[in-house]
Amino acid sequence: MNKLRCMCQAGILLAMGACGAGLIAAQTGARAYEEQASAGTASVDSQPEQALVIENDSNLADTYPHGSYLVRLAARGGVAPLHWRVEKGALPPGIKLENDGTLHGAAEKSGEFQFTVSATDSGSPQQGVQKSFVIRVQSALNISWKSPAHVSGNRIEGSVEVSNTTPDDMDLTFDVKAVAENGRATEIGYQHFVLRRGTIAKELPFGETLPHGGYVVHVNAVGEVAPKKLIYRERLQTPGALQVTVGP
C-alpha cells in the first residue's frame, strides 16, 4: 500500500514538472517571437525614403508655332503628391507648367528655350529636386538656301528648300524678287501650290535674265492653313547686292 502511494506521488510530481517545463518553453517562445517581430518592425521603419528623381530626358519633345503641345513630367521616389514649378529660364511663350507637372499649350514663336524645373514632394521633411530642360520650337514653315542666289552671265538664279513640319497641308505662295539699286523690283521666281504636311526640303528653283546693275534678292514664302486661320511667313535675303555685268 505504501509502495502504491509512493508511485502515485512520483507520477504527480513528474506531471507537474512536465507542465512547468512546457510553460517555461511557451513563455520563452513567446518572448522570442515578440523580439523577432519587434526587430522586423524596426528594420522596416529604419529603411530610408527613396530619393526623389525626375525621369524625363532633358530634351523634351519639339513643337512648332501654334501646334498643340502636351508633355507630362514624371518623377519617382518621395511622397505623393508632387508639386512642380519653373525655377529659372523661360518656357516658350504660349506653353505653361501646371502644379501637377503637365506642360501644355501652343508655342507662339520659334526658337530654343532652356529652363529649370523643380519637383517637391509632400513628405516631412520635404524632398526636392531640380532638372534643366530644352524645348525646341521649330519653324512650321522653313526655307533655306539650296543653291544660294548667284550671277550666271546676265542672269540671277538659285534655289531654296522648303519644309512643312506641321500636321496640316499649307496653301503656299513662293515669291522671289530682285530689287535694283533704284528700288525697282523684278520677279525672278513665283509658285503657288499645296505644300503637303510633313514635306521636308522640297527644292524650288528660281532665275531670270536681268539688265546690267546690282540686285538684292528677296525670297518670301507664305503658308496658309485656312481651316485653322493660321498663316506662316518665312524670308531669305542675300547679304549684299549681286552685280550683273553682262548685258545692256
Residue pairs with C-beta under 8 A, 6 or more apart in sequence:
49 77
49 78
49 79
49 123
49 127
50 76
50 77
50 78
51 77
51 78
51 127
52 75
52 76
52 77
52 78
52 82
52 119
52 121
52 127
52 128
52 129
53 75
53 76
53 77
53 129
54 73
54 74
54 75
54 117
54 119
54 129
54 131
55 74
55 75
55 76
56 71
56 73
56 74
56 131
56 133
58 131
58 132
58 133
58 134
59 133
59 134
59 136
60 71
60 103
60 133
60 134
60 135
61 69
61 71
61 135
62 135
62 136
62 137
62 138
63 69
63 92
63 95
63 107
63 135
63 136
63 137
63 138
64 107
64 110
64 137
64 138
64 139
64 140
64 165
64 166
65 106
65 107
65 108
65 109
65 110
65 137
65 139
65 140
65 232
66 106
66 107
66 108
66 140
66 228
66 230
67 106
67 107
67 140
67 166
67 167
68 106
69 95
69 103
69 104
69 105
69 106
69 107
70 102
70 103
70 104
71 102
71 103
71 104
72 101
72 102
72 103
73 84
73 97
73 101
73 102
73 103
73 117
73 119
74 101
75 82
75 101
75 119
75 129
77 121
77 127
78 119
78 121
78 122
78 123
78 127
79 121
79 122
79 123
79 127
80 121
80 122
81 100
81 122
82 100
82 101
82 119
82 120
82 121
82 122
83 99
83 119
83 120
83 121
83 122
84 97
84 98
84 99
84 100
84 101
84 117
84 118
84 119
85 97
85 99
85 117
85 118
86 97
86 115
86 116
86 117
87 116
87 117
87 118
87 130
88 115
88 116
89 113
89 114
89 115
89 116
89 132
90 113
90 115
91 97
91 103
91 113
91 115
91 135
92 107
92 108
92 109
92 111
92 113
92 135
92 137
93 107
93 108
93 109
94 105
94 106
94 107
94 108
95 103
95 104
95 105
95 106
95 107
95 135
96 103
96 104
96 105
97 103
97 117
98 104
101 119
107 135
107 137
109 137
110 137
110 138
110 139
110 140
111 136
111 137
112 134
112 135
112 136
112 137
113 134
113 135
113 136
113 137
114 132
114 133
114 134
115 132
115 133
115 135
116 130
116 131
116 132
116 133
117 130
117 131
117 132
117 133
118 128
118 129
118 130
119 128
119 129
119 130
120 126
120 127
120 128
121 127
121 128
138 165
139 165
139 232
139 234
140 164
140 165
140 166
140 223
140 232
141 162
141 163
141 164
141 165
141 166
141 170
141 172
141 195
141 221
141 223
141 232
141 233
141 234
142 162
142 163
142 165
142 234
143 160
143 161
143 162
143 163
143 219
143 221
143 234
143 235
143 236
144 160
144 161
144 236
145 158
145 159
145 160
145 161
145 236
146 158
146 159
146 160
146 161
146 201
146 203
147 157
147 158
147 159
147 205
148 158
148 238
149 156
149 157
149 158
149 206
149 217
149 219
149 238
149 242
150 156
150 157
150 158
150 242
151 242
151 243
151 244
151 245
152 207
153 246
154 209
154 210
154 211
154 212
154 244
154 246
154 247
155 207
155 208
155 209
155 210
155 244
156 178
156 188
156 207
156 208
156 210
156 215
156 217
156 242
156 244
157 188
157 205
157 206
157 207
157 208
158 205
158 206
158 207
158 217
159 203
159 204
159 205
159 206
160 203
160 204
160 206
160 219
160 221
160 236
161 201
161 202
161 203
161 204
162 172
162 174
162 195
162 199
162 201
162 202
162 204
162 221
163 199
163 200
163 201
163 202
164 170
164 172
164 195
164 196
164 197
164 198
164 199
164 200
164 223
165 198
165 200
166 197
166 225
167 197
167 198
168 197
168 225
168 227
168 228
168 230
169 194
169 195
169 196
169 197
169 225
170 194
170 195
170 197
170 223
170 224
170 225
170 232
171 192
171 194
171 195
171 223
171 224
171 225
171 226
172 191
172 192
172 193
172 194
172 195
172 221
172 222
172 223
172 224
173 191
173 192
173 220
173 221
173 222
173 223
173 224
174 189
174 190
174 191
174 192
174 204
174 219
174 220
174 221
175 187
175 189
175 190
175 219
175 220
175 221
175 222
176 187
176 188
176 189
176 190
176 206
176 217
176 218
176 219
176 220
177 185
177 186
177 187
177 188
177 217
177 218
177 220
178 185
178 186
178 188
178 208
178 210
178 215
178 216
178 217
178 218
178 242
179 185
179 186
179 215
179 216
179 217
179 218
180 186
180 213
180 214
180 215
181 213
181 214
181 215
181 241
185 218
186 208
186 210
186 215
187 208
188 206
188 207
188 208
188 210
188 217
189 204
189 205
189 206
189 207
189 208
189 219
191 204
195 202
195 223
206 219
209 247
210 244
210 247
211 244
211 247
211 248
212 244
212 245
212 246
212 247
212 248
213 243
213 244
214 241
214 242
214 243
214 244
215 241
215 242
215 244
216 237
216 238
216 240
216 241
216 242
217 237
217 238
217 242
218 235
218 236
218 237
219 235
219 236
219 237
220 233
220 234
220 235
221 233
221 234
221 235
222 231
222 232
222 233
223 231
223 232
223 233
224 230
224 231
224 232
225 231
225 232
